[in-house]
Amino acid sequence: MTLPDQAAAPGGVAEPVVDPSPDGSTTAGNDLAGVRPAGTDTTGTDTGDTDTTGTDTGDTDTVGIDTGDTDTVGTDTARTGPDVPFPTTRRPLPGDAVDFRMALVSSVTLDLPSQHPSVVLRETDTPRRQLTFAIGMPDAVALSHAHRRIATPRPLTHELMSDALQAFDIDVVAVRIVGRTGSVYFAELDLRGRTGRSVLSCRPSDAITIALHQPVQVPILIDARLLESEGDVAPPGA
């Protein structure tokens, strides 16, 4: 008996052809299920071209591949927004370049017949020059108490101010002596708190007294021009 042509299924596998018997039952000898022409059985065959199961071609498998360009998870760009300047009472000029010298309080004295006490600041490094200027008597008493760590029955004004700064977590960064006009000196009190940094213009005696009341040592900085000449020195940016 001649069998009809077998139609090939997709993938080269022949579909089985069943020759029914006259009574509608399937003839055992004609059951061609599982019969495939030679050369068409690809089950388990690795041709190197068609079987891609688990095959890593190096081009298409991109799972877990870090190209170095597209993986941005956790990337720290170090700049997420514009810089916000700290508020200051005096805006420095872009070209400001001031040489400051660190100093310590050497003494607070009253030399008769002068009626005004004097504060002596001395450089910590060579050539250890001095800067001397006069202050008022009440200011000298307060500064002397702070310099010598003399306790008072009740907090004086500068001590109260220092306690308030500490209560609000405001640090005194530095004291700067920045200018002179005649016998009048100009200073800055550099403060830093939770909301930023602020530079306040003040008298040198007030700034130094507050600095001496801090739990940690505060640097006292002097504009080098004040130590090099006796004339007027304009504050930077003035």
VOGUFI-962438 format. One line per 5 residues: number of its first residue (from 0); their letters; for each residue x, y, z of N, C-alpha, C. Coordinates in steps of 0.1 Angstrom, whole numbers, m for minus. Layout:
! residues N
NUM) A) X/Y/Z/X/Y/Z/X/Y/Z  ...
//
This chain:
! residues 238
0) MTLPD) 9/m12/0/0/0/0/9/12/0  6/21/m9/14/34/m10/9/44/0  18/49/8/14/59/18/14/73/12  5/81/16/5/95/11/17/103/16  20/113/9/32/122/12/31/127/26
5) QAAAP) 42/127/34/42/132/47/46/147/47  37/155/53/40/170/54/49/173/65  60/179/62/70/183/72/65/194/81  66/192/94/63/202/104/74/212/105  71/223/110/82/233/112/93/227/120
10) GGVAE) 105/230/117/117/225/124/122/212/117  116/208/106/121/196/99/116/183/105  106/183/114/101/170/120/88/166/112  88/154/107/76/149/99/64/146/108  52/150/104/40/147/111/36/133/108
15) PVVDP) 32/125/118/28/111/116/15/110/108  15/100/99/3/97/90/m3/84/94  m16/83/97/m22/71/101/m32/66/90  m30/54/87/m39/48/77/m51/41/84  m62/47/84/m73/40/91/m78/28/84
20) SPDGS) m83/18/92/m88/6/87/m103/8/83  m108/m1/76/m122/1/71/m132/3/82  m129/m3/94/m139/m1/105/m136/11/113  m126/19/109/m123/32/116/m113/31/126  m108/18/129/m97/16/139/m84/18/132
25) TTAGN) m74/21/140/m61/23/135/m53/10/133  m48/9/121/m40/m3/118/m27/m3/126  m24/m13/133/m11/m13/141/1/m12/133  1/m18/121/12/m18/113/14/m5/106  4/3/105/5/16/98/6/28/108
30) DLAGV) 8/25/120/10/36/130/24/41/129  25/53/123/38/59/120/42/69/130  35/69/142/39/79/152/53/77/156  60/88/156/74/87/161/84/83/150  78/80/137/87/77/126/91/90/119
35) RPAGT) 104/92/117/109/104/111/119/101/101  119/108/90/129/105/80/143/107/85  152/99/80/166/101/84/171/115/81  179/120/91/184/134/89/176/145/94  164/142/99/155/152/104/154/152/119
40) DTTGT) 160/142/126/159/141/141/169/151/147  164/162/153/172/172/159/172/172/174  165/161/180/163/160/194/177/157/200  182/167/209/195/165/215/207/168/206  204/171/194/215/174/185/220/188/186
45) DTGDT) 232/190/188/238/204/189/245/207/176  238/215/168/244/218/155/254/229/155  255/236/167/263/247/168/257/260/163  245/258/156/239/270/151/225/272/156  217/261/158/203/263/161/200/261/176
50) DTTGT) 209/253/183/206/251/197/212/262/205  204/271/211/209/282/218/206/281/233  200/270/237/196/268/251/209/268/260  210/278/268/222/279/277/235/283/270  234/286/257/246/290/250/249/305/253
55) DTGDT) 261/308/256/266/322/258/274/326/246  268/334/238/275/338/225/284/349/228  283/356/240/292/367/242/286/380/237  275/379/229/269/391/224/255/393/229  247/382/230/233/384/233/230/382/248
60) DTVGI) 239/375/256/236/373/270/241/386/278  232/394/282/236/407/289/232/407/303  228/395/309/223/395/323/235/397/332  235/407/340/245/410/349/258/416/344  257/420/331/269/426/324/270/441/328
65) DTGDT) 281/445/333/284/459/337/292/465/326  286/473/318/293/480/307/302/491/311  300/496/323/307/507/328/301/520/324  291/520/315/285/532/310/270/534/314  263/522/314/249/523/317/245/520/331
70) DTVGT) 254/514/339/250/510/353/252/523/362  242/529/366/243/542/374/237/540/387  234/528/391/228/526/405/239/529/415  236/538/425/245/541/435/256/550/431  255/556/420/266/565/415/265/578/423
75) DTART) 277/582/428/278/595/435/284/605/426  276/615/422/280/625/412/288/636/419  287/636/433/294/646/441/289/660/439  280/663/430/274/676/429/259/674/425  250/676/435/236/674/432/228/687/432
80) GPDVP) 235/698/433/229/711/433/239/722/433  234/735/431/243/746/432/248/748/446  261/754/447/266/757/460/258/769/466  256/767/479/249/778/487/259/785/496  262/798/493/272/805/501/266/807/515
85) FPTTR) 276/808/525/272/811/538/269/826/539  259/830/547/256/844/549/267/851/556  271/863/552/281/871/559/276/885/560  282/893/569/278/907/571/287/915/561  298/910/556/306/917/547/310/908/536
90) RPLPG) 306/911/524/309/902/513/323/904/508  332/894/509/346/895/505/347/897/490  357/904/486/359/906/472/366/893/466  363/890/453/369/878/447/384/878/448  390/890/447/405/891/447/411/892/460
95) DAVDF) 404/891/471/409/892/484/419/881/487  431/885/491/441/875/495/449/881/507  445/877/519/450/883/531/459/873/538  471/878/543/480/870/550/477/872/565  472/862/572/469/863/586/480/856/594
100) RMALV) 483/862/606/493/856/615/486/853/628  488/840/633/482/836/645/489/842/657  481/846/667/486/853/679/479/848/691  485/851/703/479/847/716/479/860/724  470/860/734/469/872/743/481/871/752
105) SSVTL) 490/881/752/501/881/760/498/887/774  491/898/774/488/905/787/477/915/785  471/919/796/462/930/797/467/939/808  472/951/804/479/959/814/473/973/814  477/980/825/473/995/826/486/1002/831
110) DLPSQ) 492/1009/822/504/1017/825/501/1031/827  503/1035/840/501/1049/843/512/1058/837  509/1070/833/496/1078/836/485/1076/826  486/1065/817/475/1063/808/463/1059/816  451/1064/811/439/1060/817/431/1048/811
115) HPSVV) 438/1043/800/431/1032/793/440/1020/793  435/1008/797/442/996/796/446/992/782  456/984/781/461/979/767/461/964/767  458/959/755/458/945/752/471/943/743  478/933/747/490/929/739/488/916/733
120) LRETD) 489/915/720/488/902/712/502/899/707  506/887/708/520/883/703/518/872/693  526/873/682/526/862/673/531/849/679  525/838/674/530/825/679/542/820/672  545/825/660/557/821/653/566/833/652
125) TPRRQ) 579/830/648/588/840/646/584/849/635  587/862/636/596/869/645/589/873/658  577/868/661/570/870/674/568/885/676  562/892/666/559/906/668/547/908/677  545/920/682/534/923/691/525/934/684
130) LTFAI) 512/933/688/502/943/684/496/947/697  497/960/700/491/966/712/481/977/709  469/976/715/459/986/713/451/988/726  446/1000/728/439/1004/740/424/1000/740  419/996/751/405/993/753/399/1000/765
135) GMPDA) 386/1000/767/380/1006/779/382/998/791  380/1004/803/383/998/815/373/986/818  360/987/815/351/976/817/355/964/808  359/967/796/363/957/786/375/950/791  385/958/796/397/952/801/394/942/813
140) VALSH) 385/946/822/382/938/833/376/924/828  367/925/819/360/913/814/371/904/807  379/911/799/389/903/791/399/897/801  403/904/811/413/899/821/407/887/829  394/887/832/388/876/839/388/863/829
145) AHRRI) 385/865/817/385/854/807/399/849/805  408/858/804/422/854/802/428/846/813  425/850/825/430/843/837/421/832/843  410/830/836/400/820/840/395/823/855  392/835/857/387/839/871/372/838/871
150) ATPRP) 367/830/880/353/828/882/346/840/888  334/843/884/326/854/889/313/849/896  308/856/906/296/851/912/284/849/902  283/859/893/273/858/883/279/860/869  274/854/858/280/855/845/281/869/841
155) LTHEL) 293/873/836/294/887/830/288/886/815  288/897/809/281/898/796/287/889/786  300/889/785/307/880/775/305/865/778  306/862/791/304/848/795/290/844/792  280/852/794/266/849/791/264/847/776
160) MSDAL) 271/855/768/270/854/753/276/840/749  287/837/755/294/824/752/285/812/756  278/813/767/269/802/771/258/801/761  253/812/756/242/812/747/246/805/734  258/809/729/263/802/717/265/787/718
165) QAFDI) 270/783/730/271/769/732/258/762/733  248/768/739/235/762/741/228/760/727  231/768/717/226/766/704/235/760/694  246/753/700/255/746/691/262/754/681  266/766/685/273/776/676/287/776/680
170) DVVAV) 296/773/671/310/773/674/317/786/669  326/790/677/335/802/673/346/796/665  347/799/652/357/793/644/370/801/645  369/814/645/382/822/646/378/837/650  388/844/655/387/858/657/398/865/647
175) RIVGR) 394/875/640/403/881/631/404/896/633  416/901/635/418/915/636/422/920/621  413/928/615/413/930/601/416/944/596  416/954/605/419/968/601/421/977/612  425/989/608/428/1000/618/427/1013/611
180) TGSVY) 420/1022/618/419/1036/614/422/1045/626  434/1051/626/439/1059/638/442/1049/649  435/1051/660/436/1042/672/425/1032/673  416/1032/663/404/1023/663/407/1010/655  405/999/661/408/986/654/394/979/651
185) FAELD) 395/971/640/383/964/635/386/949/636  375/942/640/377/927/641/365/920/635  366/907/633/355/898/629/354/886/638  342/882/640/339/870/648/333/860/638  340/849/636/336/839/626/329/828/634
190) LRGRT) 316/826/630/307/817/637/302/806/628  300/794/633/294/783/625/284/776/633  272/774/628/261/767/634/255/757/625  243/752/630/236/742/622/231/747/609  228/760/608/222/766/596/232/772/587
195) GRSVL) 245/772/590/255/777/582/266/785/589  273/793/582/284/801/588/281/816/586  286/824/596/283/838/595/295/845/601  299/856/595/310/864/599/305/878/604  307/881/617/301/893/623/312/903/625
200) SCRPS) 310/916/622/319/926/625/317/931/639  329/933/647/328/936/661/340/943/666  341/946/678/353/952/684/363/941/688  376/943/687/385/933/690/384/928/704  381/937/714/380/932/728/369/923/730
205) DAITI) 357/925/724/346/916/725/349/903/719  354/903/707/357/890/700/367/882/708  378/888/713/388/881/720/382/875/733  374/883/741/368/878/753/359/867/751  351/867/741/342/856/738/350/844/734
210) ALHQP) 361/846/726/369/834/722/376/828/734  380/836/744/386/830/756/377/822/765  364/825/763/354/817/771/350/804/765  355/801/753/351/789/746/358/776/753  351/765/752/357/753/758/369/748/751
215) VQVPI) 371/751/738/383/748/731/390/761/726  403/760/724/410/772/720/406/777/706  403/790/705/399/796/693/411/804/687  415/802/675/426/809/669/423/824/668  433/832/672/432/847/670/442/851/659
220) LIDAR) 436/856/648/444/859/636/445/874/634  457/878/630/460/893/628/464/895/614  458/904/607/462/908/594/477/912/594  485/906/586/500/909/587/503/923/584  494/930/577/497/945/574/497/953/587
225) LLESE) 489/948/597/489/956/610/502/954/618  509/944/615/522/942/622/533/948/614  531/951/602/542/956/594/543/971/593  532/978/596/532/992/596/524/998/607  525/1011/609/517/1018/620/506/1026/614
230) GDVAP) 505/1027/601/495/1035/595/481/1028/595  472/1035/588/458/1030/587/458/1017/577  450/1008/581/449/996/573/434/993/571  430/994/558/416/992/555/413/977/556  402/973/562/398/959/562/396/953/548
235) PGA) 399/941/545/397/935/532/382/937/527  381/941/515/367/943/509/360/956/513  367/964/521/360/977/526/361/987/515
//
